[in-house]
Amino acid sequence: MSATADRPADTDLARRLGIRAGQVVQEFGWDDDVDEDLRRSIEETAGEPLEDEDSIEVADAVLVWFRDGDGDLVDTLVDALTNLGDGGVVWLLTPKAGRPDHVEPGDIEEAALTAGLHATSSVSACPDWSGTRLASPKGRR
């Protein structure tokens, strides 16, 4: 079921990522290929619009859309950590296997470790995108 202007977003998409009411969610890597249903679901669940890359708000979660060829993943993840609050998580969204610009899991793991993060889980976030939950190791922030 996709969201339209006539009905509310499917908030199960956002809940799959652990998004809750009142959270501030910052977004990196938006482009015209992102899943707008997932974005609307996050905004509806959180009750606020997504903050862009230039925001200075403390974020509870950061959504990073990343494709092979978008640049250096380590740099992108380090940038995503700038406003992340204590206990916050980064959701790295990459095209699913077999889709153009897919990012290999080994590349994600290596970049996460270099940025001081580790993968805690993965989900099928939406039809074309996989989500990898990245968090700081306990006792390190």
Secondary structure, DSSP 8 states (H G I E B T S, - for coil): ---BTTB---THHHHHTT--TT--EEEES--TTS-HHHHHHHHHHHTS--B-TT--S-EEEEEEE--TTSS-HHHHHHHHHTTEEEEEEEEEEEE-TTSTT---HHHHHHHHHHTT-EEEEEEEEETTEEEEEEE--TT--
